């Protein structure tokens, strides 16, 4: 997700430098960031409820 957000920011900057209106692109980026924050909060809440690991595990990694 962070790669996609960074890509969007760079594209908005290019549009801004070219004097092209970036209002709709900035609005889209704001919505994307809000969605990401909501998903991260939901993930953290679920981890807390389920008692799962908070960090250090990799998807499909070893459990030792």
N, C-alpha and C positions, 0 to 999 in steps of 0.2 A: 504493500500500500504506500509506503513512504516513497518508493521509487516513482510511483504514478503521480503522487502529489508534487514531487520535485519536478517531474516532467511538465506537469500543468503549470507550475510557477514559472519555469523557463519559457514556456510558450507564451504565457501572459506578458512576460517581460519583453519578448521579441515583438509582440503585437503593440505594446506600449511604445517601444522605440520607433516602430514604424508609423506611429500616430494613428493607430487603428483603435477604435473604441474597445475597451476591455471590460466594460461593466458586466455583461452577461457571463463572461469567462470568470471574472472574480466572484460573481454570485455562485456559479457552479462550484468553484473551489471552496468557497465558504460552506456550501452544503455538503461537499465531500468530507471536509474536515469535521463537521458536526456529526456526520454519520460514523466516521472512524472513531471519534471520541465516544459516541454512544455504544459502538460495538466493543470497544476496549473496556468500558465500564461494565457492560453486560458480562464480558468474559471474566473480569475480575470478581464480579458478584457470584458467578457460577462457580468459580474456583473456590471462593470462600465457603459457599454452601456445601459443595461436594468434598471439601477438604483436600483437594488435589494439590499437586506441587505448584508453588508460586513462580519458581524459576529454576533453571539449571537442567531441565529435561528437553531433549530434542525429539521432535515427532519421529517415531519409529526407532528411537535410540535405545540403548541398552538400559535395563532397569536393574542395576546392581548396586 
